[in-house]
Amino acid sequence: MQAAVAAIRHLASSLPRRRFGAMLCAALLCAASRAAESDDESGRDLTGLNLEQLMNLDVETASRFPQKRSEAPSAVTVISSADIKAYGYRTLADILSSIRGLYVRYDSIYSYIGVSGFGRPGDYNSRVLLLIDGYRANDSVYNTAPLGTDFLLDVDLIDRVEFVPGPGSAVYGSNAFFGVINVITKTAKSLGGAQASVQVGDFGTSKGRVTYGRQFESGAELLLSATGYQSRGEDLHFAGSANPAVTQGTASGINYDEYKSAFAKYSYEGLRVEAAYSTRKKGAAAASYATGTQFLDPRAYTVDTQSFVDVQYERDLGHELDLNIRANYGSYPYDGNFPYADPVSGQAIENKDGARAQWWGSELKLRAHPLDAHKIVAGVDYRDEYRRDQFNYDQQPFVQYVDSRQSAKRIGLYAQDEYTVRPGLIFNAGLRHDIEPLSGGVTSPRLALIYTPDPSRSIKLLYGSSYRAPSAWEQFASQANVQEPNLALKPERIRTAEIVLEQFVRNQLRLTASAFQYRISDLIDEVPDPTNALLQFRNVGRVQSRGAQFEAEQAWDNGGRLRASYSYQLAEDLNARDSGMDPILLNAPRHLAKLNFTSPIRVASLRAGLEVQSMSRRRSTEGEVAGHTVTNLTLVDPNLTQSLTASFSVYNLFDTKYADPASAALSNLGLDSIPQPRRSFLLKLTYTF
């Protein structure tokens, strides 16, 4: 398999980079377009649901109970396992970057999500809530949502991803600031046996997965899976810096990435038990957030280890009343090694950075349908973050900089009523009150009016308020003569208004248009304390964004599908605007355009998946990074043999050279951007026993 990938790479390198991509893309699109006109049934299993079924699909994330997408109080996007396979998605970040209004910044260590123009370099993924089958996966120190190879699950285990944009604190509490991501895993029944999968690709990339799924005669289901991955990583070439050491810098052989993960799921009647474990070591080639670290030092790395156990029991109590009880445990140890040179002696010193997070939680939820016109959900959840430790020290000679040992307890009560005023008109109202450590009580409302004059049209008027509680890192981070804690930090608040229009044409074409505005207050920024010049996180920021989004989705009878979207957003720093400075936020593209097209190929038993993503220029710390367009192409043979599926993917098909804005820590080196991956190939084989 490695030889096949190497041969294709040699062919690609022998042609001009754009000619290779254009030739391959044109040939496949020609074949696929012919197939779109035919009634060929090949590959239908990869398209999953047709468009009409997809739009009437029950989604469960927006309101914490199953409801039609058209009736949800948000413009919910669903990415299915068929999409994941058709487009060759490797990580959760790949999946999310295909969704309208979202974009991903990669700093060569972690992936960070931007939503509706907000994605500041240096921020962690703490303003989106990540759920795995409803389990809260954000950690309790940084409140980070892992999206790249640090995500807990193999994407092959994902049945679908539901993204609910907009304020979600009315039912989920903190972190559901810009939206909620719910990763819903496959059932053992859907697997129907054992699977083994192998992947090989460029840069010494290899991955193996074994999965077993079975439904027993009793009705019980068991799923077990384990994955291993390793890659030496692409060489990164840094240029454009005023610092000669950086301009000539090349990260060669130190951009490695390796992880192991395991997942287990058992269900019987109303009981479901899930457990997951993952550990990932990443070469920190750019050390994008560790100020003072020696640039491109091969000794720099990060290790992220995550695990959880989640137990859930659901029972029908009769009289239109359902009870759901869950309890869970999670942990997140993080370790970083960041070498630096002593500014006085020049001695090489290894700095150890880390965190130890452990928590447990519980929830009681009731769903009631007391009257035909009302669907009510109410509940209480509790989370005990009994370990939120942070440390930072020099190993030799030993110098302790940070030694913070904290804990916190959170409780929230929520209720929501979906009231059908009359056929075709729904009023949805939700309210939640959370008690946060140090910052007290926070109340979050959400209102939605959903008008469906006929089955082909819907209009949604949405308003909501969400919050994000300060993380332990922001509250308690301290370092002598550099940084001080702030126990008076308040939660950030956001208020959002949106209108969403949906129109169906002949049940094969869906058109969506939306316009939104949000305003953030008490945004947490790291600024100098005016009394002593020490850095401190404070509630000083104000942001406003306005924008519009458009999406068209077309389905054909043969299983072909097209999805295209355009997003416009103007996100501004209100403090900067009032001061007469440039108000445009860092890493805030004004324009996003995306296209996904998948279709069977008439001349072969293949399915092609083409993805094109365009982003306008973005402001960076020292200037701006140029806009770019990246194209990915995947070919899938679902029946290479009776039990063997094969796929071949080319990422960055035209070998586009582009970059993401760097964090402020790297700007001190004169480095304003991080180069992004160039063209790469991946071959995957999956055997079902």
N, C-alpha and C positions, 0 to 999 in steps of 0.2 A: 504493500500500500504506500509506503514512503517513497518507493521508486516511481510509482505512478504520479504522485504529487510533484516529485522533483522533475519529471519529464514535462509535465504541463507548465511548471514554472520556467523551465528552459525555453519552451516554445513562446511563452508570454514575454520573456526578457529579450528574445531575438527580434520581436516586432516592436514598433513604436507603441508606447503604453496605451494611447488612446485608440490606435488602430486595432489592437488585439481585442479590447473591450467592445468596440463598435462592431467588429466582425461577428463576435460571439453573440452579442445582444441582438443584432439584426436578424441573424439566422434563426434564433430561437423565437423571437417575436413573430417572425413570418409564419413559422410552423404553428405557433400557438394561436395566432389570429385566425388561421384556417380552421383550427380545431374549434374555436369559439363559434364558428358558423355551423358546425356539424352537431350531430346528436350522439357523438362518441361518448360512451359512458366510462372510459378509462379514467381512473384516478378519482372517481367521485368520493371515495372514502377519505381523501385528503381534504376535501372542501368542507366536510362536516355538514352543518345545517345549511339549507338554502336561505335566501335573504329574508323571506317572509317569516320562516321559522325563527331565524336569528333575532328579528325585531320583536317577536312575540315571546322570546325566551324569558323565563323567569330569572331575575337577578335578585340576589339576596343581600348585597352589601349596603345599598343606599339607605334602606329602612330597617335593616336587621331582621327582615322576614322576606320570603319569596314574593315577588310582584313582577308584572310585566315591565319590560324596559320602558315602554311608552308611558307607564304610570308612575315611574320612579321620579322622586323630586331632584333629579339631576340628569345631565346628558351623559348617561353611562356608556362607556366603551367596553366591549368584550373582545379579547383576543383568545382564540380557541387553540386547542392542541393541534388542530389541522393547520392553523396559521403558523404556529411554531415550527411545524415540520416543513411546510411549503416554502418558508422563507429562511430556513436554516438558522433560526435564532439560537445563540449560544448561551446567553445570560438573560436575567430579568431586565437588565439595562437595555439590551437589544430589543426586547419586547416593548418596553415602555417608550423607546425612542420612535416607534412606529405610530404612536397615538397622537392625534392632532393636539397642538398646543403644548406638547412636552418636548424637551430636548435634554441631551445628556452631555455633561462635561467630564472628561477623563484626564486625570493628572498623572497617569502612568502607575498609580497605586490603587485608587478607588474611583468609582463612578458616582457622579452626583447628578441629581435630577433638577431640571429647571421647569417651572410651571408658569405659564402666562406671563413670561418676561422676567420672572424672578428666579435667579440662580447664582447668587454672588459667590465668586471664588473665595475659598476659605471657610464657607459655611458647610456644615454637615447636613445629611438628609434628615433633618429633624422637623421639617415643616410638611412632611407627608407621613401618614400613618400606614405602616406595612402590616398586613394581616396574612397569616397562613391558615387557611380554613377557619378564619375568625380569631385565631390566636394573635395577640399583639406581639410583634417581633422586634420593635424598636428597643434598644438596650436602655439601661437605667443610669448610665453615666453620661454618654454623649447624646442619647436619644436618636441614634443613627439608624436609618433603614438601609441594610446592606443590599446592594443591587447588582454588583458585578460578580466575579468569581468568588467573592466572600459571601454570597447568598447561600442559605442553608441547603437548598434543594437543587437537585439536577433538574433542568428544565424539561427533560423527557418525562418527568413525573407530574407535570402540570396538566390538568384538564382544561382550565381556562384561567385567565386573569381578568378581573373586573376592576376597572378604574372609574372611581366616582369623583369627578372634579367638583371643586367648590367647598364651602365650609361644611365639615362633618362633625364638629364638636357637639352638636345637638344630640347625637346618639353615641359618639365615641370618646368625647373628652379631648385631652391634650394631643397635640401633634397632627390631628386631622384638620390642618390649617388650610392648605391648598387642595387637599384631596385625600382619598383613601384608596390604597391598592390592596386588593384581596386576591391572594394566590390560592386557587382551589385545586386540590390534588386529585389525581385519578383514583378510581375505585379499583379494588382487586378484581372485581367482576369484569371490568372493562379490559383488563390485561389478559385474563383467561389462561394463565400459565406462566411459563418462565421466559425471560428475554435476556439476551447478551448483546451488548453493543460495543463497538470499537470505533475510535476516530483517530485519524492521523492528519497532520497538516504541516504547514511551514514552521520554521523556527523551532524544530524539535518538539512540536506539539503532539501529544498523544493523550487519549482518554479512554477509559474502560468502564463499563457499567454492567452489573448483573441485577436483575429484578425478578422477583417471584410474586405472583398474585393468584389467589384462589378463593372461590366461594364454595363453602362446604354445604353438605346436604341440610344442615341445621339452619342455613341462612347466614351464618357467620362468614365474615370476609377477613382475609389476612394479606397484607402487602409488605414485602421486605425488599430493600434495595440498598446497594452500596456502589459508590463511584470513586474513581481515582483519576487525577489529572495532573499533567506536568507540561511545562513549556519553558524553554530557555529564554523566550521573549525576543521581540524584534529589537534590533539595534536602533537607538534613537539618536538623531543628529541635531544638535542645537546650534542655531545660527541667529544672526540678527541682534545680538547683544553687544553693548558697548564694552563689556568685560571680555578681554581676549581669551581668558581661561574657559569661559562659557561658550564663546563663539566657536572655538575649536573642539568643544566637548562632544564626545560620542559615548553613549551608553551601550557598550558591547559586552554581551554575556552576563550582564548584571540586572537585566530587566525580567528576571525569571519569575515564574508563577507556578505554584503547585498547591493542590488541595486534595483532601479526602472528605467524603461525606457518607452518611448513612441515614436511612429513613425507614420507619416502621409504622404501620397503621392497621388497627384491628377494629372491627365494628360488628356488633350483634344487636339486632333489634334497635333499641334506643340508645345503646352505649357505643361510644367511639373513643378510642385511645390512640394518640399519636405521639411519636418520639422522633427527634432528629438530632443529629450531631454533625458538625463540620469543623475542620481546622484548615487554615489557609496561610501559607507563607509566601510573601511577595517581596522581591527585590525592590528596594526603595530608590530607584535610579535617580529620581529627581528630588526626593525628600521634600515634597512641595509645601509641607506645613511645619517643618522643623527648622526654625530660624537658627542660623549659625552652623548647620550641618555641612560637612565637606561635600561639595557638589560631585555627583557621580562616583561616590565611594562604594566599592564593591561590598563593604562590610555592612552597609545600611540595609535594613529589612524591617518588615512588620509581620506579626503573626496574630491572626484573629481566629479565636475558637468560640464557637457558639453551640448551645444545646438547649433543648426544651422537651418537656413532657406535658401533654395537654389531655385532660380527661373530660369528656362531655357526656351528659345523659339527658335525653329528651323523652318526654312522655305526654301522651294525649290524656288530659284529665276529664274529657267529656264536656258537654255543654259549651262547645266552641272555645275551649280553653286549653292551651299548650304550655307546658313547663319545660324550661331548659336550665340545667345546672352545669357549671363547668368549674374546674380547678386546674391550675397549671403551675409549672416551675420553669424558670429559665436562668441561664448563666451566660456571661460574656467576659472571658479573660482576654485582654489585649496586651501585647508586648511589642515594643519597638526598639531597635538598636540604631543609633544615629551618631557616627563618629564625627569628631570635630577637632580642629587644631587649637591648642591653647594660644590665645592672642599674645601672651607674653613670652612663654618659653618655646612655643611651636610644637610642644609635645602632643602626640596623637592620643586623644582621650575618647573613650566610648561612652556615650550617654544612653542610659536606659530609661525608656518611657513606658508607662503602662497603666492599666486599669483592671479592677476586679469587680465585676457586677454580678449580683445574684438577687433574685426576686421570686416571689410567688404571688399568685392572684386567684381570685374566685369571682363568680358572677351568678346571679339568679335573674332569669328573664321570663316574663310571662307574655304570651300572645293571646289576645282575646278578640272574638268576633261577636260581641253581645247583640248587636243589631245588624241588619243587612247592610246598612249604610256606613258602618264603622269597623275599621280594623285597627286595633290598639296594640301597641307593644310598650312594655314598661319593665324597668329592671334596675338593679343596683350592682355595681362592680367595685371590687376592692383590690388594691395592689400594695403589697409590702415589699419595698425595695430595701431589704435589710442590709445590703452591702453595696455601697457606691464609692469604692476606694480608688484613689489616684496616686501615682508616685512618679517621681523623676529624680534620677541621681546619676552622677558620674561614677563609673565602676572603679577606676584606678587612676589617681588617688580618689578615694570615696568622698563625695560631696553630695549631701542630700539637698535637693531644691524643692521638691513637692512631696508631702506625705499627708494626704487628706483621707480621712476615714469617716464616711457619712452614711446616713440611712434616711429613709423617707417613707411615709405612708400616704396613700391616696384613696379617696372614695368618691364615687359619683352616682347620682340618681338621675334617671332619665325616663321620659315618656313621649310617645308619639301617637297621633291619631290620624289615620287616613279616612277622611270623611267624603263619601260620594254624595254630593249635594243633589245631583240628578244624573241620569245617564249621560255620560260624556263630559262631566264636570267633577273634578276631584279637588278638595282642599286638604292639604297635608300640613300639619303643624307639629313641631317637635320642640322639646325644651329639656335641657340638662343642667344640673348644678353639680359642680365639682369642688371638693375641698382639697387645695394644694398646700404642701408644706411651705411654711414661711410666708407665702403670698395670700393665703386665705381662700375665700370662696369666689368662684367664677361661674357666671350663668351664661348659657349659650342657646339662643333661639334659632329656629329655622322655619320658614314659611314657604309654601309652594302652592300655586294655583295652576292646575293642569286641565286644559280644555281640549277635548277631542270631538270636534263637530261630526266627524265620520271616521271610519277605520283607517283612512288613508292620510289623515292630517292630525297634528297635535301642536298645541302651543303651551309652553311652560313659562310661567313667571315665577322667578326664584329670588329669595332673599334669605340671608343667613349671617350669623356672626360666629366666629371660631376663635380659639386661643391656642397659644403654645406656651406651656410653663417653662421657665428657665431650667436648663439642664444642670446637673451637678458640676460639670466642667465649667459652665459659665458662672455659677454661684460661688464655687469654692476654689477655683484655680488661683494659686498664689506662688510667687517666687521672690525671694529677697532681692530688693532693689530693682525689680523688673515689673512684677504684677501683684495686685492685691485682690482679695475676694470681695464680693458684694452680696451680702445677705439681704439687702433691700430690693433686689431685682423683682420686678413685677412680670406677670405674663404678657406676652405680645398679644395684640388683638387685631382682627381683620373683620371688615364688613364688606359683604359682596352682594351685588344685585346683577341679575342675568335674565335675559329672555332667550328662549330656545324655540325654534320653529322646525318641524319635521314634516316632510311631504313624501308620500309614496306614489310612484308612477308605475302602473301595471304590475305591481307587486314584485318587480325586478329592479327597480331603481329607487333608491332612497336619497333624498336631499335633506341636508341639515344646515341650518344657519343659526348663529347665536351672536349676541353682543353682551359684553360684560363690563363691569367696573368694580374695582376693589380698592379699599383704602386701609393701610396698615398703620397702627399707632403703637407707641411704646416698643418699637423695634429695637432689639438688643444688638448693640454695636460695641466693639472694643475700642475705647478712647482713653486718652491720658486724663488722670485725675488732676484737676486744676490746682489742688492743694499741695501735691507732692510729685506730680508728673509721672506717677506709676500708672501702668496700664490697668484698666478695669472695665468689665462689661457693665454697660449702663443702658437704661431705656431712653434712648435719645433719638432714634430714627423714626422717620415718617415716609411712607411710600404710597404712591397712587399709580394705578394702572388702568388703562382703558383698552378695549380691543374687540375684535370680531373674529369668528371662525366659520369656515364653510367646509362642508364635506359632501361628497357624492359617492355612492356605493352602488355598483351595478353587478347583477348576477345573471349568468346564462344557464340555460337548461342543461348544458353538458358538464357543468361544474366549474366553469370559469368564473372568476370574480375580480372586480376592479374596485379599489378604494383610493380616492384622491382627496386631499385636504389642503386648505390654506389657512394660515393663522396670521393675524396682525395684532400686535400688542405694543403699547407705548408705556413703559414702566419708568417712573420718575422718582427721584429723591426730592421730597418737598422741601427739606431743609436746604439742600443745595440750590434749588430753584429760588427760594426766598432770599438767598445770599448772593444771587446773581451768578452762580457757578453752573457748570454743565450738569444738568439734573439727570441725565441718562444713567441708569444703573450699569454696573459692570456685568459683563456676560449676559446682556439682555438683547437678543436679536429682535429686530422689529418685524421681520418676516420669516415665516416657516412654511415650506411647501413640501408635501409628501405624496408619493404614489406607490401603491402596492397592486401588483397584477399577477394573478396565478391562473394557469390554464393547463389542461392536458395538451400534449403535443401530438398532432395527428399522425406524424410519420413514425412514432415510436410509442411504447407504453410508458412514456415519461410524463412528468408534470414539471412545468417551469414556474419558478417564483421570482419575480423581478421587483426590486424595491429601490426607489429613488428618493433621497432626502436632500433638500436644499435649505440653507440657512443664510440669512443676510449677515453683514459684518456686525461685530460686537465690540463694544468699548472694553479696553483692558486697562491695567494700572497705569501704563506709560503711554498708551495710544489706542490702537484698535487692531483686531485681527480681521483678516479679510473673510468675506463670505465664501461659501463652498457648496458643491454638490457632490454627493457620494452615492454610488450605485452598487447594489449587491445583487447577485444572481445565484439561484439554487436550482438544481435539477434533482428530481426524486424519481426513482424507479420503485414503485410500491410492490412489484412482483418480479424481482430479479430471478428468484426461484419461488417455490410455493411458500417458503418460510423466511425468505431473506429479502430485506428492504435495503436499498442503497441510496445515498444522496451525495451530491458533490456541490460544494459552494465556493463561489469566488466573492470575497469581500473587498470592497473598494475596487470594483471592476476596472475602472479607467485609471487606477493608480494615482488618484488625486492627492496632491500635496496640500495639507491644511493643518491648522493648529487650533487649540483651545486656549483661552486666556489663563495665565498663570496666577497663582495666589500672591498676596502681598509679600509673603516670606521670600519667594523667588525673585520678586522685583528688586530686592536689595542687591541681588547679583547682576542686575541689569537684564534679567531674563523675563520677557513680557508674555511669552506664550510657550505652550507645551506641544511639540509635534505629535500628530496622531498617526495611528497605524496606516501603513501603505497597503498595497494589494497583497492578499494572502489567499491560500487555498485550503480547503478542508474536505476530506473524504470520510464518509461514515457508513458503516455496515451494521444492521440490526437483525439478529436472528431470533425468531420466536419458536419456542419448543412446543 
